[in-house]
Amino acid sequence: MVNNPLLSPLLLQLAVYSAIDATERTVGASSVRVTGEVEFQNAPAPVRLENMFAADNGSAMLVSLSAAVPWPT
C-alpha cells in the first residue's frame, strides 16, 4: 500500500472494484457481501469491514466505495 493520505483510499477502491469486476458481473441486479480488516501502523486495533450491498446496477461501485471510506458502526 502507498503511505499517502490521498492516494491510499483511491488505490484501495480501485483494487476492490477490479477484483469484483474480474470475478462477478457488474451490470444488472446483484448483491455483494464484503468482510475484511484494514490494519494501520501504530493503531490499537484494525478497522473491520462488514456489510452487504444489493442494487439493480452498480453494486460493485458501492462495495468499493465502502471499502475505501468505511462508515462507523
N, CA, C, O and CB atoms as a CASP TS submission, in Angstrom:
PFRMAT TS
TARGET T0000
AUTHOR 0000-0000-0000
METHOD Language model
MODEL 1
PARENT N/A
ATOM      1  N   MET     1       0.839  -1.175   0.000  1.00  0.00           N
ATOM      2  CA  MET     1       0.000   0.000   0.000  1.00  0.00           C
ATOM      3  C   MET     1       0.884   1.238   0.000  1.00  0.00           C
ATOM      4  O   MET     1       2.048   1.174   0.397  1.00  0.00           O
ATOM      5  CB  MET     1      -0.955  -0.002   1.211  1.00  0.00           C
ATOM      6  N   VAL     2       0.354   2.327  -0.429  1.00  0.00           N
ATOM      7  CA  VAL     2       1.075   3.585  -0.514  1.00  0.00           C
ATOM      8  C   VAL     2       0.840   4.384   0.766  1.00  0.00           C
ATOM      9  O   VAL     2      -0.288   4.458   1.253  1.00  0.00           O
ATOM     10  CB  VAL     2       0.634   4.392  -1.763  1.00  0.00           C
ATOM     11  N   ASN     3       1.878   4.970   1.301  1.00  0.00           N
ATOM     12  CA  ASN     3       1.757   5.788   2.509  1.00  0.00           C
ATOM     13  C   ASN     3       1.432   7.227   2.097  1.00  0.00           C
ATOM     14  O   ASN     3       2.283   8.114   2.159  1.00  0.00           O
ATOM     15  CB  ASN     3       3.074   5.733   3.365  1.00  0.00           C
ATOM     16  N   ASN     4       0.196   7.432   1.681  1.00  0.00           N
ATOM     17  CA  ASN     4      -0.247   8.742   1.240  1.00  0.00           C
ATOM     18  C   ASN     4      -1.724   8.885   1.582  1.00  0.00           C
ATOM     19  O   ASN     4      -2.532   8.069   1.139  1.00  0.00           O
ATOM     20  CB  ASN     4       0.003   8.941  -0.286  1.00  0.00           C
ATOM     21  N   PRO     5      -2.099   9.905   2.360  1.00  0.00           N
ATOM     22  CA  PRO     5      -3.493  10.016   2.797  1.00  0.00           C
ATOM     23  C   PRO     5      -4.496  10.239   1.664  1.00  0.00           C
ATOM     24  O   PRO     5      -5.677   9.937   1.830  1.00  0.00           O
ATOM     25  CB  PRO     5      -3.613  11.133   3.773  1.00  0.00           C
ATOM     26  N   LEU     6      -4.060  10.751   0.539  1.00  0.00           N
ATOM     27  CA  LEU     6      -4.973  10.969  -0.582  1.00  0.00           C
ATOM     28  C   LEU     6      -5.001   9.786  -1.551  1.00  0.00           C
ATOM     29  O   LEU     6      -6.059   9.448  -2.080  1.00  0.00           O
ATOM     30  CB  LEU     6      -4.581  12.231  -1.329  1.00  0.00           C
ATOM     31  N   LEU     7      -3.855   9.158  -1.787  1.00  0.00           N
ATOM     32  CA  LEU     7      -3.784   8.067  -2.751  1.00  0.00           C
ATOM     33  C   LEU     7      -4.224   6.718  -2.200  1.00  0.00           C
ATOM     34  O   LEU     7      -4.807   5.921  -2.935  1.00  0.00           O
ATOM     35  CB  LEU     7      -2.396   7.952  -3.261  1.00  0.00           C
ATOM     36  N   SER     8      -3.965   6.443  -0.938  1.00  0.00           N
ATOM     37  CA  SER     8      -4.258   5.119  -0.368  1.00  0.00           C
ATOM     38  C   SER     8      -5.724   4.722  -0.512  1.00  0.00           C
ATOM     39  O   SER     8      -5.993   3.619  -0.988  1.00  0.00           O
ATOM     40  CB  SER     8      -3.874   5.093   1.096  1.00  0.00           C
ATOM     41  N   PRO     9      -6.696   5.569  -0.122  1.00  0.00           N
ATOM     42  CA  PRO     9      -8.096   5.167  -0.309  1.00  0.00           C
ATOM     43  C   PRO     9      -8.470   4.943  -1.775  1.00  0.00           C
ATOM     44  O   PRO     9      -9.227   4.024  -2.086  1.00  0.00           O
ATOM     45  CB  PRO     9      -9.008   6.215   0.282  1.00  0.00           C
ATOM     46  N   LEU    10      -7.951   5.767  -2.666  1.00  0.00           N
ATOM     47  CA  LEU    10      -8.243   5.615  -4.089  1.00  0.00           C
ATOM     48  C   LEU    10      -7.702   4.287  -4.615  1.00  0.00           C
ATOM     49  O   LEU    10      -8.395   3.583  -5.350  1.00  0.00           O
ATOM     50  CB  LEU    10      -7.647   6.785  -4.887  1.00  0.00           C
ATOM     51  N   LEU    11      -6.474   3.945  -4.245  1.00  0.00           N
ATOM     52  CA  LEU    11      -5.892   2.681  -4.706  1.00  0.00           C
ATOM     53  C   LEU    11      -6.635   1.481  -4.127  1.00  0.00           C
ATOM     54  O   LEU    11      -6.811   0.472  -4.810  1.00  0.00           O
ATOM     55  CB  LEU    11      -4.411   2.609  -4.325  1.00  0.00           C
ATOM     56  N   LEU    12      -7.070   1.584  -2.875  1.00  0.00           N
ATOM     57  CA  LEU    12      -7.862   0.509  -2.281  1.00  0.00           C
ATOM     58  C   LEU    12      -9.183   0.352  -3.032  1.00  0.00           C
ATOM     59  O   LEU    12      -9.596  -0.770  -3.328  1.00  0.00           O
ATOM     60  CB  LEU    12      -8.122   0.787  -0.783  1.00  0.00           C
ATOM     61  N   GLN    13      -9.845   1.458  -3.340  1.00  0.00           N
ATOM     62  CA  GLN    13     -11.093   1.391  -4.089  1.00  0.00           C
ATOM     63  C   GLN    13     -10.882   0.745  -5.457  1.00  0.00           C
ATOM     64  O   GLN    13     -11.677  -0.098  -5.874  1.00  0.00           O
ATOM     65  CB  GLN    13     -11.688   2.789  -4.254  1.00  0.00           C
ATOM     66  N   LEU    14      -9.823   1.133  -6.151  1.00  0.00           N
ATOM     67  CA  LEU    14      -9.529   0.548  -7.466  1.00  0.00           C
ATOM     68  C   LEU    14      -9.265  -0.949  -7.369  1.00  0.00           C
ATOM     69  O   LEU    14      -9.720  -1.714  -8.220  1.00  0.00           O
ATOM     70  CB  LEU    14      -8.324   1.245  -8.100  1.00  0.00           C
ATOM     71  N   ALA    15      -8.538  -1.374  -6.347  1.00  0.00           N
ATOM     72  CA  ALA    15      -8.227  -2.790  -6.178  1.00  0.00           C
ATOM     73  C   ALA    15      -9.479  -3.607  -5.889  1.00  0.00           C
ATOM     74  O   ALA    15      -9.663  -4.681  -6.462  1.00  0.00           O
ATOM     75  CB  ALA    15      -7.214  -2.978  -5.058  1.00  0.00           C
ATOM     76  N   VAL    16     -10.333  -3.114  -5.014  1.00  0.00           N
ATOM     77  CA  VAL    16     -11.570  -3.836  -4.678  1.00  0.00           C
ATOM     78  C   VAL    16     -12.482  -3.903  -5.899  1.00  0.00           C
ATOM     79  O   VAL    16     -13.014  -4.968  -6.212  1.00  0.00           O
ATOM     80  CB  VAL    16     -12.307  -3.152  -3.492  1.00  0.00           C
ATOM     81  N   TYR    17     -12.669  -2.790  -6.585  1.00  0.00           N
ATOM     82  CA  TYR    17     -13.522  -2.784  -7.769  1.00  0.00           C
ATOM     83  C   TYR    17     -12.981  -3.735  -8.838  1.00  0.00           C
ATOM     84  O   TYR    17     -13.748  -4.470  -9.460  1.00  0.00           O
ATOM     85  CB  TYR    17     -13.639  -1.361  -8.334  1.00  0.00           C
ATOM     86  N   SER    18     -11.673  -3.723  -9.052  1.00  0.00           N
ATOM     87  CA  SER    18     -11.080  -4.598 -10.061  1.00  0.00           C
ATOM     88  C   SER    18     -11.266  -6.072  -9.714  1.00  0.00           C
ATOM     89  O   SER    18     -11.503  -6.896 -10.597  1.00  0.00           O
ATOM     90  CB  SER    18      -9.599  -4.288 -10.219  1.00  0.00           C
ATOM     91  N   ALA    19     -11.157  -6.403  -8.427  1.00  0.00           N
ATOM     92  CA  ALA    19     -11.354  -7.796  -8.002  1.00  0.00           C
ATOM     93  C   ALA    19     -12.793  -8.238  -8.251  1.00  0.00           C
ATOM     94  O   ALA    19     -13.024  -9.356  -8.710  1.00  0.00           O
ATOM     95  CB  ALA    19     -10.998  -7.964  -6.509  1.00  0.00           C
ATOM     96  N   ILE    20     -13.756  -7.381  -7.955  1.00  0.00           N
ATOM     97  CA  ILE    20     -15.158  -7.721  -8.191  1.00  0.00           C
ATOM     98  C   ILE    20     -15.445  -7.787  -9.690  1.00  0.00           C
ATOM     99  O   ILE    20     -16.138  -8.693 -10.152  1.00  0.00           O
ATOM    100  CB  ILE    20     -16.087  -6.694  -7.511  1.00  0.00           C
ATOM    101  N   ASP    21     -14.918  -6.838 -10.440  1.00  0.00           N
ATOM    102  CA  ASP    21     -15.138  -6.786 -11.884  1.00  0.00           C
ATOM    103  C   ASP    21     -14.572  -8.027 -12.573  1.00  0.00           C
ATOM    104  O   ASP    21     -15.145  -8.508 -13.551  1.00  0.00           O
ATOM    105  CB  ASP    21     -14.504  -5.521 -12.475  1.00  0.00           C
ATOM    106  N   ALA    22     -13.454  -8.546 -12.071  1.00  0.00           N
ATOM    107  CA  ALA    22     -12.818  -9.706 -12.691  1.00  0.00           C
ATOM    108  C   ALA    22     -13.539 -11.014 -12.360  1.00  0.00           C
ATOM    109  O   ALA    22     -13.413 -11.988 -13.101  1.00  0.00           O
ATOM    110  CB  ALA    22     -11.371  -9.795 -12.253  1.00  0.00           C
ATOM    111  N   THR    23     -14.287 -11.048 -11.263  1.00  0.00           N
ATOM    112  CA  THR    23     -14.883 -12.311 -10.838  1.00  0.00           C
ATOM    113  C   THR    23     -16.404 -12.340 -10.885  1.00  0.00           C
ATOM    114  O   THR    23     -16.989 -13.423 -10.905  1.00  0.00           O
ATOM    115  CB  THR    23     -14.441 -12.620  -9.462  1.00  0.00           C
ATOM    116  N   GLU    24     -17.052 -11.202 -10.901  1.00  0.00           N
ATOM    117  CA  GLU    24     -18.512 -11.132 -10.891  1.00  0.00           C
ATOM    118  C   GLU    24     -18.980 -10.211 -12.002  1.00  0.00           C
ATOM    119  O   GLU    24     -18.204  -9.418 -12.535  1.00  0.00           O
ATOM    120  CB  GLU    24     -19.039 -10.642  -9.520  1.00  0.00           C
ATOM    121  N   ARG    25     -20.232 -10.321 -12.342  1.00  0.00           N
ATOM    122  CA  ARG    25     -20.785  -9.386 -13.338  1.00  0.00           C
ATOM    123  C   ARG    25     -21.059  -8.053 -12.642  1.00  0.00           C
ATOM    124  O   ARG    25     -21.474  -8.025 -11.483  1.00  0.00           O
ATOM    125  CB  ARG    25     -22.104  -9.958 -13.999  1.00  0.00           C
ATOM    126  N   THR    26     -20.830  -6.977 -13.338  1.00  0.00           N
ATOM    127  CA  THR    26     -21.002  -5.651 -12.741  1.00  0.00           C
ATOM    128  C   THR    26     -22.224  -4.916 -13.270  1.00  0.00           C
ATOM    129  O   THR    26     -22.508  -3.798 -12.839  1.00  0.00           O
ATOM    130  CB  THR    26     -19.773  -4.816 -12.987  1.00  0.00           C
ATOM    131  N   VAL    27     -22.953  -5.530 -14.202  1.00  0.00           N
ATOM    132  CA  VAL    27     -24.159  -4.918 -14.752  1.00  0.00           C
ATOM    133  C   VAL    27     -25.341  -5.806 -14.402  1.00  0.00           C
ATOM    134  O   VAL    27     -25.271  -7.028 -14.531  1.00  0.00           O
ATOM    135  CB  VAL    27     -24.045  -4.716 -16.299  1.00  0.00           C
ATOM    136  N   GLY    28     -26.423  -5.186 -13.959  1.00  0.00           N
ATOM    137  CA  GLY    28     -27.614  -5.937 -13.602  1.00  0.00           C
ATOM    138  C   GLY    28     -27.743  -6.091 -12.103  1.00  0.00           C
ATOM    139  O   GLY    28     -26.853  -5.710 -11.343  1.00  0.00           O
ATOM    140  N   ALA    29     -28.863  -6.655 -11.692  1.00  0.00           N
ATOM    141  CA  ALA    29     -29.143  -6.831 -10.262  1.00  0.00           C
ATOM    142  C   ALA    29     -28.143  -7.802  -9.637  1.00  0.00           C
ATOM    143  O   ALA    29     -27.834  -8.850 -10.204  1.00  0.00           O
ATOM    144  CB  ALA    29     -30.588  -7.343 -10.050  1.00  0.00           C
ATOM    145  N   SER    30     -27.648  -7.433  -8.464  1.00  0.00           N
ATOM    146  CA  SER    30     -26.715  -8.303  -7.752  1.00  0.00           C
ATOM    147  C   SER    30     -26.657  -7.899  -6.293  1.00  0.00           C
ATOM    148  O   SER    30     -27.074  -6.806  -5.910  1.00  0.00           O
ATOM    149  CB  SER    30     -25.310  -8.247  -8.387  1.00  0.00           C
ATOM    150  N   SER    31     -26.133  -8.801  -5.498  1.00  0.00           N
ATOM    151  CA  SER    31     -25.849  -8.483  -4.105  1.00  0.00           C
ATOM    152  C   SER    31     -24.434  -8.959  -3.805  1.00  0.00           C
ATOM    153  O   SER    31     -24.003 -10.009  -4.283  1.00  0.00           O
ATOM    154  CB  SER    31     -26.893  -9.145  -3.135  1.00  0.00           C
ATOM    155  N   VAL    32     -23.726  -8.179  -3.015  1.00  0.00           N
ATOM    156  CA  VAL    32     -22.327  -8.471  -2.691  1.00  0.00           C
ATOM    157  C   VAL    32     -22.139  -8.281  -1.193  1.00  0.00           C
ATOM    158  O   VAL    32     -22.568  -7.276  -0.625  1.00  0.00           O
ATOM    159  CB  VAL    32     -21.343  -7.555  -3.504  1.00  0.00           C
ATOM    160  N   ARG    33     -21.501  -9.243  -0.566  1.00  0.00           N
ATOM    161  CA  ARG    33     -21.176  -9.140   0.852  1.00  0.00           C
ATOM    162  C   ARG    33     -19.668  -8.925   0.964  1.00  0.00           C
ATOM    163  O   ARG    33     -18.881  -9.632   0.334  1.00  0.00           O
ATOM    164  CB  ARG    33     -21.636 -10.421   1.647  1.00  0.00           C
ATOM    165  N   VAL    34     -19.282  -7.954   1.762  1.00  0.00           N
ATOM    166  CA  VAL    34     -17.863  -7.646   1.931  1.00  0.00           C
ATOM    167  C   VAL    34     -17.500  -7.790   3.410  1.00  0.00           C
ATOM    168  O   VAL    34     -18.214  -7.308   4.290  1.00  0.00           O
ATOM    169  CB  VAL    34     -17.533  -6.205   1.411  1.00  0.00           C
ATOM    170  N   THR    35     -16.388  -8.456   3.662  1.00  0.00           N
ATOM    171  CA  THR    35     -15.830  -8.561   5.011  1.00  0.00           C
ATOM    172  C   THR    35     -14.318  -8.401   4.899  1.00  0.00           C
ATOM    173  O   THR    35     -13.713  -8.816   3.910  1.00  0.00           O
ATOM    174  CB  THR    35     -16.212  -9.932   5.693  1.00  0.00           C
ATOM    175  N   GLY    36     -13.731  -7.813   5.892  1.00  0.00           N
ATOM    176  CA  GLY    36     -12.282  -7.656   5.877  1.00  0.00           C
ATOM    177  C   GLY    36     -11.796  -6.795   7.018  1.00  0.00           C
ATOM    178  O   GLY    36     -12.583  -6.299   7.824  1.00  0.00           O
ATOM    179  N   GLU    37     -10.511  -6.627   7.076  1.00  0.00           N
ATOM    180  CA  GLU    37      -9.869  -5.797   8.086  1.00  0.00           C
ATOM    181  C   GLU    37      -8.774  -4.968   7.429  1.00  0.00           C
ATOM    182  O   GLU    37      -8.089  -5.425   6.514  1.00  0.00           O
ATOM    183  CB  GLU    37      -9.290  -6.663   9.235  1.00  0.00           C
ATOM    184  N   VAL    38      -8.626  -3.752   7.910  1.00  0.00           N
ATOM    185  CA  VAL    38      -7.550  -2.881   7.459  1.00  0.00           C
ATOM    186  C   VAL    38      -6.735  -2.517   8.692  1.00  0.00           C
ATOM    187  O   VAL    38      -7.259  -1.956   9.653  1.00  0.00           O
ATOM    188  CB  VAL    38      -8.102  -1.595   6.722  1.00  0.00           C
ATOM    189  N   GLU    39      -5.460  -2.840   8.654  1.00  0.00           N
ATOM    190  CA  GLU    39      -4.579  -2.539   9.781  1.00  0.00           C
ATOM    191  C   GLU    39      -3.763  -1.288   9.488  1.00  0.00           C
ATOM    192  O   GLU    39      -3.268  -1.092   8.378  1.00  0.00           O
ATOM    193  CB  GLU    39      -3.646  -3.729  10.079  1.00  0.00           C
ATOM    194  N   PHE    40      -3.636  -0.450  10.506  1.00  0.00           N
ATOM    195  CA  PHE    40      -2.860   0.775  10.391  1.00  0.00           C
ATOM    196  C   PHE    40      -1.686   0.714  11.359  1.00  0.00           C
ATOM    197  O   PHE    40      -1.799   0.176  12.460  1.00  0.00           O
ATOM    198  CB  PHE    40      -3.740   2.021  10.668  1.00  0.00           C
ATOM    199  N   GLN    41      -0.582   1.264  10.940  1.00  0.00           N
ATOM    200  CA  GLN    41       0.603   1.302  11.783  1.00  0.00           C
ATOM    201  C   GLN    41       0.321   2.140  13.031  1.00  0.00           C
ATOM    202  O   GLN    41      -0.259   3.221  12.938  1.00  0.00           O
ATOM    203  CB  GLN    41       1.812   1.870  11.004  1.00  0.00           C
ATOM    204  N   ASN    42       0.728   1.645  14.180  1.00  0.00           N
ATOM    205  CA  ASN    42       0.566   2.310  15.480  1.00  0.00           C
ATOM    206  C   ASN    42      -0.899   2.500  15.881  1.00  0.00           C
ATOM    207  O   ASN    42      -1.201   3.357  16.711  1.00  0.00           O
ATOM    208  CB  ASN    42       1.253   3.658  15.452  1.00  0.00           C
ATOM    209  N   ALA    43      -1.793   1.730  15.316  1.00  0.00           N
ATOM    210  CA  ALA    43      -3.209   1.800  15.703  1.00  0.00           C
ATOM    211  C   ALA    43      -3.499   0.688  16.706  1.00  0.00           C
ATOM    212  O   ALA    43      -2.916  -0.391  16.611  1.00  0.00           O
ATOM    213  CB  ALA    43      -4.148   1.679  14.451  1.00  0.00           C
ATOM    214  N   PRO    44      -4.385   0.932  17.659  1.00  0.00           N
ATOM    215  CA  PRO    44      -4.659  -0.085  18.674  1.00  0.00           C
ATOM    216  C   PRO    44      -5.378  -1.320  18.125  1.00  0.00           C
ATOM    217  O   PRO    44      -5.164  -2.426  18.622  1.00  0.00           O
ATOM    218  CB  PRO    44      -5.481   0.517  19.775  1.00  0.00           C
ATOM    219  N   ALA    45      -6.224  -1.144  17.110  1.00  0.00           N
ATOM    220  CA  ALA    45      -6.957  -2.282  16.556  1.00  0.00           C
ATOM    221  C   ALA    45      -7.240  -2.024  15.076  1.00  0.00           C
ATOM    222  O   ALA    45      -7.312  -0.872  14.647  1.00  0.00           O
ATOM    223  CB  ALA    45      -8.285  -2.528  17.340  1.00  0.00           C
ATOM    224  N   PRO    46      -7.400  -3.091  14.301  1.00  0.00           N
ATOM    225  CA  PRO    46      -7.717  -2.898  12.881  1.00  0.00           C
ATOM    226  C   PRO    46      -9.147  -2.400  12.692  1.00  0.00           C
ATOM    227  O   PRO    46     -10.001  -2.575  13.561  1.00  0.00           O
ATOM    228  CB  PRO    46      -7.514  -4.206  12.108  1.00  0.00           C
ATOM    229  N   VAL    47      -9.389  -1.779  11.544  1.00  0.00           N
ATOM    230  CA  VAL    47     -10.737  -1.356  11.166  1.00  0.00           C
ATOM    231  C   VAL    47     -11.398  -2.549  10.496  1.00  0.00           C
ATOM    232  O   VAL    47     -10.875  -3.086   9.520  1.00  0.00           O
ATOM    233  CB  VAL    47     -10.717  -0.089  10.212  1.00  0.00           C
ATOM    234  N   ARG    48     -12.538  -2.963  11.015  1.00  0.00           N
ATOM    235  CA  ARG    48     -13.254  -4.110  10.460  1.00  0.00           C
ATOM    236  C   ARG    48     -14.294  -3.633   9.458  1.00  0.00           C
ATOM    237  O   ARG    48     -15.029  -2.679   9.714  1.00  0.00           O
ATOM    238  CB  ARG    48     -13.922  -4.937  11.579  1.00  0.00           C
ATOM    239  N   LEU    49     -14.345  -4.301   8.327  1.00  0.00           N
ATOM    240  CA  LEU    49     -15.330  -4.006   7.282  1.00  0.00           C
ATOM    241  C   LEU    49     -16.276  -5.192   7.181  1.00  0.00           C
ATOM    242  O   LEU    49     -15.842  -6.327   6.985  1.00  0.00           O
ATOM    243  CB  LEU    49     -14.638  -3.715   5.900  1.00  0.00           C
ATOM    244  N   GLU    50     -17.559  -4.927   7.314  1.00  0.00           N
ATOM    245  CA  GLU    50     -18.549  -5.993   7.173  1.00  0.00           C
ATOM    246  C   GLU    50     -19.873  -5.366   6.769  1.00  0.00           C
ATOM    247  O   GLU    50     -20.474  -4.612   7.534  1.00  0.00           O
ATOM    248  CB  GLU    50     -18.699  -6.814   8.495  1.00  0.00           C
ATOM    249  N   ASN    51     -20.322  -5.684   5.555  1.00  0.00           N
ATOM    250  CA  ASN    51     -21.552  -5.094   5.055  1.00  0.00           C
ATOM    251  C   ASN    51     -22.064  -5.904   3.879  1.00  0.00           C
ATOM    252  O   ASN    51     -21.328  -6.705   3.302  1.00  0.00           O
ATOM    253  CB  ASN    51     -21.334  -3.628   4.651  1.00  0.00           C
ATOM    254  N   MET    52     -23.313  -5.700   3.526  1.00  0.00           N
ATOM    255  CA  MET    52     -23.895  -6.330   2.351  1.00  0.00           C
ATOM    256  C   MET    52     -24.558  -5.251   1.509  1.00  0.00           C
ATOM    257  O   MET    52     -25.204  -4.344   2.034  1.00  0.00           O
ATOM    258  CB  MET    52     -24.915  -7.441   2.749  1.00  0.00           C
ATOM    259  N   PHE    53     -24.391  -5.358   0.213  1.00  0.00           N
ATOM    260  CA  PHE    53     -24.931  -4.377  -0.719  1.00  0.00           C
ATOM    261  C   PHE    53     -25.762  -5.092  -1.769  1.00  0.00           C
ATOM    262  O   PHE    53     -25.379  -6.155  -2.258  1.00  0.00           O
ATOM    263  CB  PHE    53     -23.799  -3.554  -1.379  1.00  0.00           C
ATOM    264  N   ALA    54     -26.886  -4.512  -2.110  1.00  0.00           N
ATOM    265  CA  ALA    54     -27.734  -5.022  -3.181  1.00  0.00           C
ATOM    266  C   ALA    54     -28.188  -3.835  -4.015  1.00  0.00           C
ATOM    267  O   ALA    54     -28.552  -2.788  -3.481  1.00  0.00           O
ATOM    268  CB  ALA    54     -28.959  -5.825  -2.615  1.00  0.00           C
ATOM    269  N   ALA    55     -28.161  -4.009  -5.322  1.00  0.00           N
ATOM    270  CA  ALA    55     -28.556  -2.919  -6.206  1.00  0.00           C
ATOM    271  C   ALA    55     -28.984  -3.488  -7.557  1.00  0.00           C
ATOM    272  O   ALA    55     -28.573  -4.581  -7.947  1.00  0.00           O
ATOM    273  CB  ALA    55     -27.397  -1.900  -6.381  1.00  0.00           C
ATOM    274  N   ASP    56     -29.809  -2.731  -8.253  1.00  0.00           N
ATOM    275  CA  ASP    56     -30.181  -3.119  -9.612  1.00  0.00           C
ATOM    276  C   ASP    56     -29.027  -2.903 -10.581  1.00  0.00           C
ATOM    277  O   ASP    56     -28.935  -3.567 -11.614  1.00  0.00           O
ATOM    278  CB  ASP    56     -31.405  -2.331 -10.074  1.00  0.00           C
ATOM    279  N   ASN    57     -28.150  -1.968 -10.238  1.00  0.00           N
ATOM    280  CA  ASN    57     -26.988  -1.668 -11.069  1.00  0.00           C
ATOM    281  C   ASN    57     -25.938  -0.970 -10.209  1.00  0.00           C
ATOM    282  O   ASN    57     -26.292  -0.116  -9.397  1.00  0.00           O
ATOM    283  CB  ASN    57     -27.383  -0.784 -12.295  1.00  0.00           C
ATOM    284  N   GLY    58     -24.691  -1.299 -10.358  1.00  0.00           N
ATOM    285  CA  GLY    58     -23.621  -0.582  -9.680  1.00  0.00           C
ATOM    286  C   GLY    58     -23.262  -1.062  -8.283  1.00  0.00           C
ATOM    287  O   GLY    58     -22.679  -0.299  -7.512  1.00  0.00           O
ATOM    288  N   SER    59     -23.589  -2.296  -7.933  1.00  0.00           N
ATOM    289  CA  SER    59     -23.247  -2.761  -6.591  1.00  0.00           C
ATOM    290  C   SER    59     -21.732  -2.861  -6.405  1.00  0.00           C
ATOM    291  O   SER    59     -21.241  -2.673  -5.292  1.00  0.00           O
ATOM    292  CB  SER    59     -23.900  -4.118  -6.319  1.00  0.00           C
ATOM    293  N   ALA    60     -20.989  -3.151  -7.460  1.00  0.00           N
ATOM    294  CA  ALA    60     -19.530  -3.217  -7.339  1.00  0.00           C
ATOM    295  C   ALA    60     -18.949  -1.861  -6.938  1.00  0.00           C
ATOM    296  O   ALA    60     -18.001  -1.800  -6.155  1.00  0.00           O
ATOM    297  CB  ALA    60     -18.905  -3.687  -8.663  1.00  0.00           C
ATOM    298  N   MET    61     -19.502  -0.793  -7.461  1.00  0.00           N
ATOM    299  CA  MET    61     -19.032   0.542  -7.099  1.00  0.00           C
ATOM    300  C   MET    61     -19.383   0.864  -5.655  1.00  0.00           C
ATOM    301  O   MET    61     -18.576   1.469  -4.949  1.00  0.00           O
ATOM    302  CB  MET    61     -19.630   1.596  -8.036  1.00  0.00           C
ATOM    303  N   LEU    62     -20.571   0.472  -5.200  1.00  0.00           N
ATOM    304  CA  LEU    62     -20.945   0.694  -3.801  1.00  0.00           C
ATOM    305  C   LEU    62     -19.997  -0.033  -2.854  1.00  0.00           C
ATOM    306  O   LEU    62     -19.578   0.528  -1.841  1.00  0.00           O
ATOM    307  CB  LEU    62     -22.383   0.234  -3.556  1.00  0.00           C
ATOM    308  N   VAL    63     -19.664  -1.266  -3.176  1.00  0.00           N
ATOM    309  CA  VAL    63     -18.766  -2.052  -2.333  1.00  0.00           C
ATOM    310  C   VAL    63     -17.380  -1.419  -2.291  1.00  0.00           C
ATOM    311  O   VAL    63     -16.794  -1.278  -1.218  1.00  0.00           O
ATOM    312  CB  VAL    63     -18.674  -3.500  -2.844  1.00  0.00           C
ATOM    313  N   SER    64     -16.862  -1.043  -3.436  1.00  0.00           N
ATOM    314  CA  SER    64     -15.504  -0.477  -3.461  1.00  0.00           C
ATOM    315  C   SER    64     -15.441   0.861  -2.740  1.00  0.00           C
ATOM    316  O   SER    64     -14.442   1.165  -2.088  1.00  0.00           O
ATOM    317  CB  SER    64     -15.025  -0.309  -4.903  1.00  0.00           C
ATOM    318  N   LEU    65     -16.491   1.660  -2.850  1.00  0.00           N
ATOM    319  CA  LEU    65     -16.510   2.928  -2.116  1.00  0.00           C
ATOM    320  C   LEU    65     -16.586   2.707  -0.609  1.00  0.00           C
ATOM    321  O   LEU    65     -15.958   3.438   0.157  1.00  0.00           O
ATOM    322  CB  LEU    65     -17.687   3.782  -2.572  1.00  0.00           C
ATOM    323  N   SER    66     -17.345   1.711  -0.181  1.00  0.00           N
ATOM    324  CA  SER    66     -17.450   1.462   1.261  1.00  0.00           C
ATOM    325  C   SER    66     -16.143   0.928   1.829  1.00  0.00           C
ATOM    326  O   SER    66     -15.839   1.163   2.999  1.00  0.00           O
ATOM    327  CB  SER    66     -18.583   0.476   1.552  1.00  0.00           C
ATOM    328  N   ALA    67     -15.367   0.214   1.022  1.00  0.00           N
ATOM    329  CA  ALA    67     -14.062  -0.257   1.498  1.00  0.00           C
ATOM    330  C   ALA    67     -13.083   0.895   1.626  1.00  0.00           C
ATOM    331  O   ALA    67     -12.267   0.914   2.547  1.00  0.00           O
ATOM    332  CB  ALA    67     -13.495  -1.320   0.554  1.00  0.00           C
ATOM    333  N   ALA    68     -13.154   1.859   0.710  1.00  0.00           N
ATOM    334  CA  ALA    68     -12.224   2.978   0.747  1.00  0.00           C
ATOM    335  C   ALA    68     -12.602   4.010   1.786  1.00  0.00           C
ATOM    336  O   ALA    68     -11.726   4.657   2.360  1.00  0.00           O
ATOM    337  CB  ALA    68     -12.147   3.627  -0.600  1.00  0.00           C
ATOM    338  N   VAL    69     -13.901   4.179   2.042  1.00  0.00           N
ATOM    339  CA  VAL    69     -14.387   5.170   3.005  1.00  0.00           C
ATOM    340  C   VAL    69     -15.362   4.453   3.937  1.00  0.00           C
ATOM    341  O   VAL    69     -16.574   4.581   3.763  1.00  0.00           O
ATOM    342  CB  VAL    69     -15.077   6.403   2.283  1.00  0.00           C
ATOM    343  N   PRO    70     -14.859   3.698   4.927  1.00  0.00           N
ATOM    344  CA  PRO    70     -15.762   2.920   5.793  1.00  0.00           C
ATOM    345  C   PRO    70     -16.600   3.811   6.689  1.00  0.00           C
ATOM    346  O   PRO    70     -16.127   4.836   7.181  1.00  0.00           O
ATOM    347  CB  PRO    70     -14.965   1.948   6.649  1.00  0.00           C
ATOM    348  N   TRP    71     -17.845   3.418   6.898  1.00  0.00           N
ATOM    349  CA  TRP    71     -18.759   4.121   7.796  1.00  0.00           C
ATOM    350  C   TRP    71     -18.607   3.563   9.197  1.00  0.00           C
ATOM    351  O   TRP    71     -18.429   2.355   9.356  1.00  0.00           O
ATOM    352  CB  TRP    71     -20.226   3.997   7.313  1.00  0.00           C
ATOM    353  N   PRO    72     -18.671   4.394  10.202  1.00  0.00           N
ATOM    354  CA  PRO    72     -18.608   3.871  11.579  1.00  0.00           C
ATOM    355  C   PRO    72     -19.865   3.060  11.889  1.00  0.00           C
ATOM    356  O   PRO    72     -20.954   3.364  11.403  1.00  0.00           O
ATOM    357  CB  PRO    72     -18.448   5.034  12.607  1.00  0.00           C
ATOM    358  N   THR    73     -19.692   2.027  12.705  1.00  0.00           N
ATOM    359  CA  THR    73     -20.842   1.196  13.083  1.00  0.00           C
ATOM    360  C   THR    73     -21.185   1.383  14.534  1.00  0.00           C
ATOM    361  O   THR    73     -22.125   0.763  15.031  1.00  0.00           O
ATOM    362  CB  THR    73     -20.565  -0.275  12.804  1.00  0.00           C
TER
END
